[in-house]
Amino acid sequence: MDATKDQPNDMHDEAATESNEPIDRIAALELEIAELKASRLRALADLQNTARRGVENESRALSQGVMGAARSILPVVDHVELALQQSGMTREQAMHGLSMLRDELTKALEKVGIEAIQPAVGDAFHPGVHEAVMRQAAEGVAANHISMVLQSGYRLADSVLRPAKVAVQPEE
């Protein structure tokens, strides 16, 4: 009799287990969905924070770069101010002072990574570095080579800030 008595309870327990199984599975899936949503929100917040920090770092780096360039150039400005206060200079003294200012400014530009592009007469013409503003014949210069330098150019690393302006020997 005990066996018959156990049978209905076993059946009842199996039915209860089977009926709870989908509910448990749903609860587990809902928990997993909630965890995935929370994880997604955290990842999105991390991405936004990283983007914000990137913008802030870029702004700070730009500001520091400008400050470094300004610090290099300020002594030149000081010397110009000093030169403007001078009176009674001869032409030679003024030219010497201008030459010194140019040299100091060139050093300041080099300090921040800007270098002059100074081609020479007879050098090969390179369109990426030189700007041909005219064709001018010069003795002893090969065709399509630089026959006259009109203005120096400048570069920062691999980027040309301003090409050197030159005249190019015409083809014969």
C-alpha positions in Angstrom: 0.0 0.0 0.0 2.8 2.3 0.7 3.9 1.8 -2.9 0.6 3.0 -4.2 0.6 5.8 -1.8 4.0 6.9 -3.1 3.0 6.7 -6.7 0.6 9.6 -6.8 3.0 11.8 -4.9 5.8 10.9 -7.3 3.6 11.8 -10.2 2.6 15.0 -8.4 6.3 15.9 -7.8 7.2 15.2 -11.5 4.3 17.3 -12.7 5.3 20.1 -10.3 8.9 19.9 -11.5 7.8 19.9 -15.1 5.5 22.8 -14.5 8.3 24.8 -12.6 10.9 24.0 -15.2 9.6 26.5 -17.8 9.1 29.1 -15.1 12.7 28.6 -13.8 14.0 28.7 -17.4 12.1 32.0 -18.0 13.4 33.5 -14.8 17.0 32.4 -15.7 16.6 34.0 -19.2 15.1 37.2 -17.7 18.1 37.4 -15.3 20.5 36.8 -18.2 18.7 39.6 -20.2 19.0 42.0 -17.3 22.7 41.2 -16.9 23.3 41.7 -20.6 21.5 45.0 -20.6 23.5 46.2 -17.6 26.7 45.0 -19.3 25.7 46.8 -22.5 25.0 50.0 -20.6 28.4 49.8 -18.8 30.2 49.3 -22.1 28.3 52.2 -23.7 29.2 54.4 -20.7 32.9 53.3 -21.0 32.9 54.2 -24.7 31.4 57.6 -24.0 34.0 58.2 -21.3 36.8 57.1 -23.6 35.6 59.5 -26.3 35.2 62.4 -23.9 38.7 61.7 -22.5 40.1 61.6 -26.1 38.6 65.0 -26.9 40.0 66.4 -23.7 43.4 64.9 -24.3 43.5 66.3 -27.9 42.5 69.7 -26.7 45.2 69.6 -23.9 47.8 68.4 -26.4 46.9 71.2 -28.9 47.1 73.8 -26.1 50.5 72.5 -24.9 51.8 72.5 -28.5 50.7 76.1 -29.0 52.3 77.1 -25.7 55.6 75.5 -26.7 55.6 77.3 -30.0 54.7 80.6 -28.3 57.5 80.1 -25.7 60.0 79.7 -28.5 58.9 82.7 -30.4 58.4 85.2 -27.5 62.1 86.0 -27.2 62.0 87.1 -30.9 59.1 89.4 -30.1 61.0 90.8 -27.2 64.0 91.5 -29.4 61.8 93.2 -32.0 60.4 95.4 -29.3 63.9 96.3 -28.1 65.0 97.1 -31.7 62.0 99.3 -32.2 63.0 101.4 -29.2 66.5 102.1 -30.6 67.1 105.3 -32.4 70.0 106.6 -34.4 71.0 103.3 -35.8 73.0 103.2 -39.1 71.7 101.2 -42.0 74.4 98.5 -41.4 73.4 98.2 -37.7 69.7 97.8 -38.6 70.6 95.2 -41.2 72.7 93.3 -38.7 69.9 93.5 -36.2 67.4 92.1 -38.7 69.7 89.3 -39.6 70.1 88.4 -36.0 66.3 88.5 -35.5 65.8 86.2 -38.6 68.4 83.8 -37.2 66.7 83.7 -33.8 63.3 83.2 -35.4 64.7 80.4 -37.5 66.1 78.7 -34.4 62.7 79.1 -32.6 60.9 77.5 -35.6 63.4 74.6 -35.6 62.9 74.1 -31.9 59.2 73.4 -32.5 60.0 71.1 -35.5 59.6 73.5 -38.4 62.5 73.5 -40.9 63.1 75.7 -43.9 63.0 74.3 -47.4 65.9 76.2 -49.1 66.5 74.9 -52.6 69.5 76.1 -54.6 69.8 77.1 -58.2 70.4 74.0 -60.3 68.5 71.7 -57.9 65.9 69.4 -59.4 62.3 70.7 -59.3 60.0 68.7 -57.0 56.3 69.7 -57.3 55.5 68.5 -53.7 58.1 70.8 -52.2 58.5 73.6 -54.7 56.0 75.9 -56.4 57.0 77.0 -59.8 55.8 80.6 -60.2 57.4 81.2 -63.6 59.8 79.9 -66.2 63.1 81.8 -66.2 66.2 81.0 -68.2 69.5 80.8 -66.4 72.9 79.9 -67.7 74.2 76.5 -66.8 70.9 75.1 -65.4 69.4 72.0 -66.9 65.8 72.1 -68.2 63.1 71.7 -65.6 65.5 72.5 -62.8 65.4 75.5 -60.5 66.8 78.6 -62.1 65.9 81.1 -59.4 64.8 80.9 -55.7 62.2 83.5 -54.9 61.0 82.4 -51.4 61.9 79.7 -49.0 59.4 77.1 -48.0 58.7 75.4 -44.7 57.9 71.9 -43.5 56.8 70.3 -40.3 58.0 66.7 -40.2 56.7 65.2 -43.5 54.1 67.9 -44.1 54.9 70.9 -46.3 53.5 74.0 -44.6 54.5 76.2 -47.5 56.4 75.2 -50.7 59.4 77.1 -51.7 58.6 79.5 -54.6 61.0 79.1 -57.5 61.5 79.8 -61.2 62.1 76.8 -63.4 64.5 76.6 -66.4 62.4 76.2 -69.5 62.9 73.3 -71.9 65.1 74.2 -74.8 
